[in-house]
Amino acid sequence: MNFRKVLSKLNNKYFYVTLVFVIFFLFLDEYNLIDQHRQHKILRDKKAQVEYYEEENKKDAEFLERLKTDTALMEQVAREQYKMKRDNEVIYLIETQE
């Protein structure tokens, strides 16, 4: 096929209508290809966040269950995080300067 035959086949109204249709739906439509790609990326990121938070929730639930049953761990958390002490103890907090 030479160049003139290709041009003659491309030079009809159906080709132009199809070309306009494709351009419209790829770039100009409300749900165009670029927005679809962007939304797919956002969805993928949100799914990764959901998986991360589900894993964190599972870890926290296991820690809470251990905390309910293990009194030594309960005492350790109370002393380290909440600065609690027994009645006959004195706690010295040493702060370091950076």
C-alpha positions as CSV (number, residue, x, y, z in Angstrom):
1,M,0.0,0.0,0.0
2,N,1.3,3.3,-0.8
3,F,0.8,6.6,1.0
4,R,-2.1,7.8,-1.2
5,K,-4.2,4.7,-0.4
6,V,-3.6,5.1,3.3
7,L,-4.7,8.8,3.1
8,S,-7.8,7.9,1.1
9,K,-8.8,5.4,3.7
10,L,-8.2,7.8,6.5
11,N,-10.1,10.6,4.7
12,N,-13.7,9.8,5.5
13,K,-16.2,10.9,8.0
14,Y,-16.3,7.7,10.0
15,F,-12.6,8.0,10.8
16,Y,-13.0,11.6,12.0
17,V,-16.0,10.8,14.1
18,T,-14.2,7.9,15.7
19,L,-11.1,10.0,16.3
20,V,-13.2,12.7,18.0
21,F,-15.0,10.1,20.0
22,V,-11.7,8.5,21.2
23,I,-10.1,11.9,22.0
24,F,-13.2,12.9,23.9
25,F,-13.4,9.8,26.1
26,L,-9.6,9.6,26.7
27,F,-9.0,13.2,27.7
28,L,-12.1,15.4,27.9
29,D,-14.8,13.3,29.5
30,E,-15.6,13.6,33.3
31,Y,-14.2,10.0,33.7
32,N,-11.3,10.3,31.4
33,L,-8.3,8.1,31.3
34,I,-6.0,10.4,33.3
35,D,-8.5,10.8,36.1
36,Q,-9.1,7.0,36.2
37,H,-5.4,6.4,36.5
38,R,-5.1,9.0,39.3
39,Q,-8.1,7.6,41.2
40,H,-6.7,4.0,40.8
41,K,-3.4,5.2,42.4
42,I,-5.3,6.9,45.3
43,L,-7.4,3.7,45.8
44,R,-4.2,1.6,45.9
45,D,-2.7,3.9,48.5
46,K,-5.9,3.8,50.6
47,K,-6.0,0.0,50.5
48,A,-2.3,-0.1,51.7
49,Q,-3.3,2.3,54.6
50,V,-6.2,0.0,55.5
51,E,-3.9,-3.0,55.6
52,Y,-1.4,-1.1,57.8
53,Y,-4.0,0.0,60.3
54,E,-5.6,-3.4,60.4
55,E,-2.2,-4.9,61.3
56,E,-1.6,-2.2,63.9
57,N,-5.0,-2.9,65.3
58,K,-4.2,-6.6,65.5
59,K,-0.9,-5.9,67.3
60,D,-2.6,-3.5,69.8
61,A,-5.4,-6.1,70.5
62,E,-2.7,-8.7,71.2
63,F,-0.8,-6.3,73.5
64,L,-4.1,-5.4,75.3
65,E,-4.9,-9.0,75.9
66,R,-1.4,-9.7,77.3
67,L,-1.7,-6.5,79.4
68,K,-5.0,-7.8,80.9
69,T,-3.5,-11.2,81.9
70,D,0.1,-10.4,82.8
71,T,0.4,-8.3,86.0
72,A,4.2,-7.8,85.6
73,L,3.6,-6.2,82.2
74,M,0.8,-4.1,83.6
75,E,3.1,-2.8,86.3
76,Q,5.9,-2.1,83.8
77,V,3.6,-0.1,81.6
78,A,2.2,1.8,84.6
79,R,5.6,2.7,85.8
80,E,7.2,3.6,82.4
81,Q,4.4,5.4,80.7
82,Y,2.3,6.8,83.5
83,K,5.0,7.4,86.1
84,M,3.1,5.5,88.8
85,K,4.8,4.3,92.0
86,R,4.0,2.3,95.0
87,D,3.3,4.1,98.3
88,N,6.7,3.4,99.9
89,E,8.8,4.3,96.8
90,V,10.6,7.4,95.7
91,I,11.2,7.8,91.9
92,Y,13.9,10.0,90.6
93,L,13.5,11.2,86.9
94,I,16.7,12.1,85.2
95,E,16.3,14.2,82.1
96,T,19.2,14.6,79.7
97,Q,19.8,17.6,77.6
98,E,20.4,17.2,73.9
